[in-house]
């Protein structure tokens, strides 16, 4: 009989320590730590989504935190085109969830 590898539970101990790279990311980390609301804008690839998701997960997983969940809101920009994609609504939405899935995999060093 083949053994089945069980996935380990994800918790705050599994979250990779990520540090800000740019000066603007440092500002985001510092102001989030002070409890300030964040509103970020900038060029693609500057880490806005990654840093936001990391800080949110860090806050939710902190046992002393009052936060209970992370809610991601993303506009499906090609809303008119989504009807032409094959599959059910869940299959269509998966395309837009993939970047977040990859970020979380990286943050928790998970292969899948």
CNS distance restraints for C-alpha pairs under 8 A (distance, minus, plus):
assign (resid  10 and name CA) (resid  14 and name CA) 6.15 0.50 0.50
assign (resid  10 and name CA) (resid 108 and name CA) 7.66 0.50 0.50
assign (resid  11 and name CA) (resid  15 and name CA) 7.00 0.50 0.50
assign (resid  11 and name CA) (resid  61 and name CA) 6.52 0.50 0.50
assign (resid  12 and name CA) (resid  58 and name CA) 7.04 0.50 0.50
assign (resid  12 and name CA) (resid  61 and name CA) 5.22 0.50 0.50
assign (resid  12 and name CA) (resid  62 and name CA) 6.63 0.50 0.50
assign (resid  14 and name CA) (resid 108 and name CA) 5.62 0.50 0.50
assign (resid  14 and name CA) (resid 109 and name CA) 7.94 0.50 0.50
assign (resid  15 and name CA) (resid  58 and name CA) 7.59 0.50 0.50
assign (resid  15 and name CA) (resid 107 and name CA) 5.78 0.50 0.50
assign (resid  15 and name CA) (resid 108 and name CA) 4.94 0.50 0.50
assign (resid  15 and name CA) (resid 109 and name CA) 7.99 0.50 0.50
assign (resid  16 and name CA) (resid 107 and name CA) 5.28 0.50 0.50
assign (resid  16 and name CA) (resid 108 and name CA) 5.78 0.50 0.50
assign (resid  16 and name CA) (resid 109 and name CA) 7.23 0.50 0.50
assign (resid  18 and name CA) (resid  54 and name CA) 7.95 0.50 0.50
assign (resid  20 and name CA) (resid  25 and name CA) 5.09 0.50 0.50
assign (resid  20 and name CA) (resid  26 and name CA) 5.25 0.50 0.50
assign (resid  20 and name CA) (resid  29 and name CA) 7.13 0.50 0.50
assign (resid  20 and name CA) (resid  51 and name CA) 8.00 0.50 0.50
assign (resid  21 and name CA) (resid  25 and name CA) 6.37 0.50 0.50
assign (resid  21 and name CA) (resid  26 and name CA) 7.24 0.50 0.50
assign (resid  22 and name CA) (resid  26 and name CA) 6.34 0.50 0.50
assign (resid  23 and name CA) (resid  27 and name CA) 6.42 0.50 0.50
assign (resid  24 and name CA) (resid  28 and name CA) 6.41 0.50 0.50
assign (resid  25 and name CA) (resid  29 and name CA) 6.23 0.50 0.50
assign (resid  25 and name CA) (resid  47 and name CA) 7.79 0.50 0.50
assign (resid  25 and name CA) (resid  51 and name CA) 7.50 0.50 0.50
assign (resid  26 and name CA) (resid  30 and name CA) 6.11 0.50 0.50
assign (resid  27 and name CA) (resid  31 and name CA) 6.01 0.50 0.50
assign (resid  28 and name CA) (resid  32 and name CA) 5.96 0.50 0.50
assign (resid  28 and name CA) (resid  38 and name CA) 7.29 0.50 0.50
assign (resid  29 and name CA) (resid  33 and name CA) 6.15 0.50 0.50
assign (resid  29 and name CA) (resid  55 and name CA) 7.63 0.50 0.50
assign (resid  30 and name CA) (resid  34 and name CA) 6.43 0.50 0.50
assign (resid  31 and name CA) (resid  35 and name CA) 6.50 0.50 0.50
assign (resid  31 and name CA) (resid  36 and name CA) 5.43 0.50 0.50
assign (resid  31 and name CA) (resid  37 and name CA) 7.80 0.50 0.50
assign (resid  31 and name CA) (resid  38 and name CA) 7.81 0.50 0.50
assign (resid  32 and name CA) (resid  36 and name CA) 5.32 0.50 0.50
assign (resid  32 and name CA) (resid  37 and name CA) 6.83 0.50 0.50
assign (resid  32 and name CA) (resid  38 and name CA) 7.04 0.50 0.50
assign (resid  32 and name CA) (resid  55 and name CA) 7.69 0.50 0.50
assign (resid  40 and name CA) (resid  48 and name CA) 6.57 0.50 0.50
assign (resid  41 and name CA) (resid  48 and name CA) 7.36 0.50 0.50
assign (resid  42 and name CA) (resid  46 and name CA) 7.01 0.50 0.50
assign (resid  42 and name CA) (resid  48 and name CA) 7.72 0.50 0.50
assign (resid  47 and name CA) (resid  51 and name CA) 5.75 0.50 0.50
assign (resid  48 and name CA) (resid  52 and name CA) 6.04 0.50 0.50
assign (resid  49 and name CA) (resid  53 and name CA) 6.01 0.50 0.50
assign (resid  50 and name CA) (resid  54 and name CA) 6.08 0.50 0.50
assign (resid  50 and name CA) (resid 103 and name CA) 6.71 0.50 0.50
assign (resid  51 and name CA) (resid  55 and name CA) 6.08 0.50 0.50
assign (resid  52 and name CA) (resid  56 and name CA) 6.09 0.50 0.50
assign (resid  53 and name CA) (resid  57 and name CA) 6.05 0.50 0.50
assign (resid  54 and name CA) (resid  58 and name CA) 6.04 0.50 0.50
assign (resid  54 and name CA) (resid 107 and name CA) 7.36 0.50 0.50
assign (resid  55 and name CA) (resid  59 and name CA) 6.15 0.50 0.50
assign (resid  56 and name CA) (resid  60 and name CA) 6.17 0.50 0.50
assign (resid  56 and name CA) (resid  70 and name CA) 6.33 0.50 0.50
assign (resid  57 and name CA) (resid  61 and name CA) 6.02 0.50 0.50
assign (resid  57 and name CA) (resid  70 and name CA) 6.79 0.50 0.50
assign (resid  58 and name CA) (resid  62 and name CA) 6.20 0.50 0.50
assign (resid  59 and name CA) (resid  65 and name CA) 6.22 0.50 0.50
assign (resid  59 and name CA) (resid  67 and name CA) 6.63 0.50 0.50
assign (resid  60 and name CA) (resid  65 and name CA) 6.49 0.50 0.50
assign (resid  60 and name CA) (resid  66 and name CA) 7.63 0.50 0.50
assign (resid  60 and name CA) (resid  67 and name CA) 5.02 0.50 0.50
assign (resid  60 and name CA) (resid  68 and name CA) 5.53 0.50 0.50
assign (resid  60 and name CA) (resid  69 and name CA) 5.93 0.50 0.50
assign (resid  60 and name CA) (resid  70 and name CA) 7.09 0.50 0.50
assign (resid  61 and name CA) (resid  65 and name CA) 7.57 0.50 0.50
assign (resid  76 and name CA) (resid  96 and name CA) 7.48 0.50 0.50
assign (resid  78 and name CA) (resid  82 and name CA) 6.39 0.50 0.50
assign (resid  79 and name CA) (resid  83 and name CA) 7.64 0.50 0.50
assign (resid  81 and name CA) (resid  85 and name CA) 7.03 0.50 0.50
assign (resid  82 and name CA) (resid  92 and name CA) 6.73 0.50 0.50
assign (resid  85 and name CA) (resid  92 and name CA) 6.57 0.50 0.50
assign (resid  86 and name CA) (resid  92 and name CA) 7.39 0.50 0.50
assign (resid  87 and name CA) (resid  91 and name CA) 5.63 0.50 0.50
assign (resid  87 and name CA) (resid  92 and name CA) 6.54 0.50 0.50
assign (resid  88 and name CA) (resid  92 and name CA) 6.39 0.50 0.50
assign (resid  89 and name CA) (resid  93 and name CA) 6.15 0.50 0.50
assign (resid  90 and name CA) (resid  94 and name CA) 6.17 0.50 0.50
assign (resid  91 and name CA) (resid  95 and name CA) 7.23 0.50 0.50
assign (resid  92 and name CA) (resid  96 and name CA) 7.76 0.50 0.50
assign (resid  93 and name CA) (resid  97 and name CA) 6.50 0.50 0.50
assign (resid  94 and name CA) (resid  98 and name CA) 6.24 0.50 0.50
assign (resid  97 and name CA) (resid 101 and name CA) 6.34 0.50 0.50
assign (resid  98 and name CA) (resid 102 and name CA) 6.24 0.50 0.50
assign (resid  99 and name CA) (resid 103 and name CA) 6.31 0.50 0.50
assign (resid 100 and name CA) (resid 104 and name CA) 6.20 0.50 0.50
assign (resid 101 and name CA) (resid 105 and name CA) 6.20 0.50 0.50
assign (resid 102 and name CA) (resid 106 and name CA) 6.27 0.50 0.50
assign (resid 103 and name CA) (resid 107 and name CA) 6.16 0.50 0.50
assign (resid 104 and name CA) (resid 108 and name CA) 6.14 0.50 0.50
assign (resid 105 and name CA) (resid 109 and name CA) 5.56 0.50 0.50
assign (resid 105 and name CA) (resid 110 and name CA) 4.72 0.50 0.50
assign (resid 105 and name CA) (resid 111 and name CA) 6.55 0.50 0.50
assign (resid 105 and name CA) (resid 112 and name CA) 6.56 0.50 0.50
assign (resid 106 and name CA) (resid 110 and name CA) 6.49 0.50 0.50
